């Protein structure tokens, strides 16, 4: 198998494994006949943390090992990822020291740009490791952390789909590129909160029209979650969405120029002269 094909297989394996494991972690309560519901789901889900954390960190390590073994250029990409993760973790520390409006967080800015420029595998590891390192720095380690890592990883992973779209439209380095990234950031500002709610929502106890109960149909579950999201999360997530848009509109163009220069310096094409 050629190196390029092996790399694609490994990239797809990491993406598939992270997606399936993350979906199972979020959705298994809906398919469990009997489980405990409580006003404090953290105490219920804490037993899952060691295994889930081991699996997601294992996926990240596999991706990093494979990345670093491919070439000197890719080893430099790993070093760049370490710098970006460290910088993003500091940004989250600043976020906690000086809280922004609602769910605003500056960390998604670099996660989106990393996945957009360097690909789905890079974006997933960037998102997951940012949440892991920043949780250690800020004391935010808890049973919710693996789910945060999965969701942030999906933000970076999905950003990779924007690159071929922007290239096809010829918008690289233009206003259209920033608009696409801003719309994407706005969408994930809401979607991140909507996904993370599923970590606790099935376990919570509350008004019947907002909370889940075993035996509900898919339509009933969706309707109740929609009411729950509108009442409890939408205003908070709008702060995150608006913050993503502002950061991407004002900082994405200059940041992309810097990151593209790094990428160009790390990629080499060797030409052999014909004899």
C-alpha positions as CSV (number, residue, x, y, z in Angstrom):
1,X,0.0,0.0,0.0
2,X,1.4,3.4,-1.0
3,X,2.2,6.0,1.7
4,X,-0.5,8.3,0.5
5,X,-3.2,5.6,0.6
6,X,-2.0,4.5,4.0
7,X,-2.3,8.0,5.3
8,X,-5.8,8.3,4.0
9,X,-6.8,5.0,5.6
10,X,-5.4,6.1,8.9
11,X,-7.1,9.5,8.7
12,X,-10.4,7.9,7.9
13,X,-9.9,5.4,10.8
14,X,-9.3,8.1,13.3
15,X,-12.3,10.1,12.1
16,X,-14.5,7.1,12.1
17,X,-13.4,5.9,15.5
18,X,-13.8,9.2,17.1
19,X,-17.2,9.8,15.6
20,X,-18.6,6.3,16.6
21,X,-17.1,6.5,20.1
22,X,-18.4,10.0,20.6
23,X,-21.9,9.3,19.3
24,X,-22.1,6.2,21.6
25,X,-21.0,8.2,24.6
26,X,-23.7,10.8,24.0
27,X,-26.5,8.6,22.8
28,X,-26.3,5.3,24.8
29,X,-28.7,6.6,27.6
30,X,-31.5,6.8,25.1
31,X,-31.2,3.1,24.3
32,X,-30.8,1.9,27.9
33,X,-34.1,0.5,29.3
34,X,-33.4,1.3,33.0
35,X,-31.0,3.9,34.3
36,X,-30.9,6.4,37.1
37,X,-32.1,9.9,36.7
38,X,-30.9,12.6,39.0
39,X,-30.7,16.4,39.3
40,X,-26.9,15.9,39.3
41,X,-25.8,13.7,36.4
42,X,-22.1,14.2,37.0
43,X,-22.3,11.7,39.8
44,X,-23.9,9.1,37.6
45,X,-21.5,9.6,34.6
46,X,-18.3,9.8,36.6
47,X,-17.7,6.0,36.3
48,X,-17.5,6.3,32.5
49,X,-14.7,8.9,32.5
50,X,-11.6,6.6,32.9
51,X,-12.5,4.4,29.9
52,X,-13.8,7.1,27.7
53,X,-10.8,9.4,28.4
54,X,-8.4,6.5,27.7
55,X,-10.0,5.8,24.3
56,X,-10.1,9.4,23.1
57,X,-6.5,10.1,24.2
58,X,-5.6,6.8,22.5
59,X,-7.1,8.1,19.2
60,X,-5.2,11.3,19.6
61,X,-1.9,9.5,20.3
62,X,-2.4,7.2,17.2
63,X,-3.0,10.3,15.0
64,X,0.1,12.1,16.4
65,X,2.3,9.0,16.1
66,X,1.3,8.4,12.5
67,X,1.6,12.1,11.7
68,X,5.2,12.3,13.1
69,X,6.4,9.1,11.4
70,X,5.5,10.2,7.8
71,X,8.1,12.8,7.1
72,X,10.2,15.6,8.6
73,X,7.5,18.0,7.4
74,X,4.8,16.2,9.3
75,X,6.9,16.1,12.4
76,X,7.1,19.9,12.2
77,X,3.3,20.0,11.9
78,X,3.1,18.1,15.2
79,X,5.4,20.7,16.7
80,X,3.2,23.4,15.3
81,X,0.1,21.6,16.8
82,X,1.8,21.6,20.2
83,X,2.3,25.4,20.0
84,X,-1.3,26.0,18.9
85,X,-2.7,23.8,21.6
86,X,-0.6,25.6,24.2
87,X,-1.7,29.0,22.9
88,X,-5.3,28.0,22.8
89,X,-5.1,26.6,26.4
90,X,-3.8,30.0,27.6
91,X,-6.7,31.7,25.8
92,X,-9.2,29.5,27.7
93,X,-7.4,30.4,30.9
94,X,-7.9,34.1,30.0
95,X,-11.5,33.4,29.2
96,X,-12.1,32.1,32.7
97,X,-10.2,35.0,34.3
98,X,-12.2,37.6,32.3
99,X,-15.5,36.0,31.4
100,X,-17.2,37.0,28.2
101,X,-20.9,37.2,27.4
102,X,-22.8,34.0,27.6
103,X,-20.9,31.0,26.3
104,X,-18.3,33.0,24.5
105,X,-14.9,31.3,24.2
106,X,-11.9,32.3,22.1
107,X,-10.7,28.7,21.7
108,X,-12.9,27.8,18.7
109,X,-11.2,30.4,16.5
110,X,-7.9,28.5,16.3
111,X,-9.6,25.1,16.3
112,X,-11.6,26.0,13.2
113,X,-8.6,27.5,11.3
114,X,-6.4,24.5,12.2
115,X,-8.9,22.0,10.7
116,X,-9.6,24.3,7.7
117,X,-5.9,24.6,6.8
118,X,-4.3,21.3,7.9
119,X,-7.1,18.8,7.5
120,X,-9.6,16.7,9.5
121,X,-7.1,14.7,11.5
122,X,-5.1,17.7,12.6
123,X,-8.4,19.6,13.4
124,X,-9.7,16.8,15.6
125,X,-6.5,16.4,17.6
126,X,-6.3,20.2,17.9
127,X,-9.8,20.5,19.3
128,X,-9.6,17.5,21.6
129,X,-6.1,18.3,23.1
130,X,-7.0,21.9,23.6
131,X,-9.9,21.0,25.8
132,X,-7.7,18.4,27.6
133,X,-4.7,20.6,28.3
134,X,-6.9,23.7,29.2
135,X,-9.0,21.6,31.6
136,X,-5.8,20.6,33.5
137,X,-4.6,24.3,33.6
138,X,-8.0,25.7,34.7
139,X,-9.1,22.9,37.0
140,X,-11.9,21.9,34.8
141,X,-11.3,18.2,34.8
142,X,-14.5,16.3,35.4
143,X,-16.7,13.5,33.9
144,X,-17.9,16.0,31.3
145,X,-14.3,16.4,29.9
146,X,-14.3,13.5,27.4
147,X,-17.6,14.8,25.8
148,X,-16.1,18.3,25.6
149,X,-13.0,16.8,23.9
150,X,-15.1,14.8,21.4
151,X,-17.3,17.9,20.5
152,X,-14.4,20.3,20.2
153,X,-12.6,17.7,18.1
154,X,-15.6,17.5,15.8
155,X,-15.5,21.3,15.3
156,X,-11.9,21.1,14.0
157,X,-12.5,17.9,12.0
158,X,-15.6,19.3,10.2
159,X,-13.8,22.5,9.4
160,X,-11.7,20.5,6.8
161,X,-14.8,20.3,4.5
162,X,-14.6,24.1,4.0
163,X,-11.2,24.0,2.2
164,X,-12.3,22.3,-1.0
165,X,-15.4,24.5,-1.1
166,X,-13.4,27.7,-0.8
167,X,-10.9,26.4,-3.4
168,X,-13.6,25.5,-5.8
169,X,-15.2,29.0,-5.5
170,X,-11.8,30.7,-5.8
171,X,-12.2,32.6,-2.5
172,X,-8.8,31.8,-0.9
173,X,-7.4,35.0,0.6
174,X,-10.6,36.9,-0.2
175,X,-13.6,38.2,1.7
176,X,-15.6,35.2,0.7
177,X,-13.3,32.9,2.6
178,X,-13.8,34.9,5.8
179,X,-17.6,34.9,5.3
180,X,-17.6,31.1,4.9
181,X,-15.5,30.7,8.1
182,X,-17.7,33.1,10.0
183,X,-20.9,31.3,9.0
184,X,-19.3,28.0,10.0
185,X,-18.2,29.5,13.4
186,X,-21.7,30.8,14.0
187,X,-23.2,27.4,13.3
188,X,-20.8,25.6,15.6
189,X,-21.4,28.2,18.3
190,X,-25.0,26.9,18.6
191,X,-24.2,23.3,17.7
192,X,-21.5,22.8,20.3
193,X,-24.0,23.7,23.1
194,X,-26.7,21.6,21.6
195,X,-24.5,18.5,21.5
196,X,-23.0,19.1,24.9
197,X,-26.5,19.3,26.5
198,X,-26.9,15.6,25.6
199,X,-24.2,14.7,28.1
200,X,-26.6,15.5,30.9
201,X,-30.1,16.0,29.5
202,X,-31.3,12.3,29.5
203,X,-30.3,12.0,33.2
204,X,-32.0,15.2,34.4
205,X,-35.4,15.4,36.2
206,X,-37.7,18.3,35.5
207,X,-41.0,19.4,33.8
208,X,-42.4,16.7,31.6
209,X,-42.5,18.9,28.5
210,X,-38.7,19.6,28.6
211,X,-37.1,16.4,29.9
212,X,-36.7,12.9,28.5
213,X,-38.3,9.8,29.9
214,X,-37.7,6.2,28.7
215,X,-40.3,5.0,26.2
216,X,-40.6,8.3,24.3
217,X,-40.7,8.2,20.5
218,X,-38.0,9.9,18.5
219,X,-40.4,12.7,17.6
220,X,-41.4,13.2,21.3
221,X,-37.8,13.2,22.3
222,X,-36.9,15.8,19.7
223,X,-39.8,18.0,20.6
224,X,-38.9,17.9,24.3
225,X,-35.3,18.6,23.7
226,X,-36.2,21.5,21.4
227,X,-38.2,23.1,24.2
228,X,-35.4,22.4,26.7
229,X,-32.8,24.0,24.4
230,X,-34.8,27.1,23.7
231,X,-35.5,27.7,27.4
232,X,-32.1,26.8,28.9
233,X,-29.3,27.1,26.3
234,X,-30.1,29.2,23.3
235,X,-29.3,32.6,24.9
236,X,-26.0,31.2,26.3
237,X,-25.0,29.6,23.0
238,X,-25.8,32.8,21.0
239,X,-22.9,34.5,23.0
240,X,-20.6,31.8,21.8
241,X,-21.9,32.0,18.2
242,X,-21.5,35.8,18.1
243,X,-18.0,35.6,19.6
244,X,-16.9,33.1,17.0
245,X,-18.2,35.4,14.2
246,X,-16.4,38.4,15.6
247,X,-13.0,36.6,16.0
248,X,-13.2,35.0,12.6
249,X,-14.2,38.2,10.8
250,X,-11.5,40.4,12.4
251,X,-8.6,37.9,13.0
252,X,-9.0,35.1,10.5
253,X,-7.4,36.9,7.5
254,X,-4.2,37.8,9.2
255,X,-4.0,34.5,11.1
256,X,-4.5,32.5,7.9
257,X,-1.7,34.3,6.2
258,X,0.7,33.4,9.1
259,X,-0.4,29.8,9.2
260,X,-0.2,29.4,5.4
261,X,3.4,30.6,5.5
262,X,4.2,27.9,8.1
263,X,2.5,25.3,5.9
264,X,4.4,26.4,2.8
265,X,7.7,26.2,4.7
266,X,6.9,22.7,5.9
267,X,5.9,21.1,2.6
268,X,8.7,20.2,0.1
269,X,8.4,18.8,-3.4
270,X,11.5,17.1,-4.7
271,X,12.0,17.1,-8.5
272,X,14.4,14.7,-10.1
273,X,16.0,15.7,-13.4
274,X,15.7,13.3,-16.3
275,X,19.0,11.7,-17.4
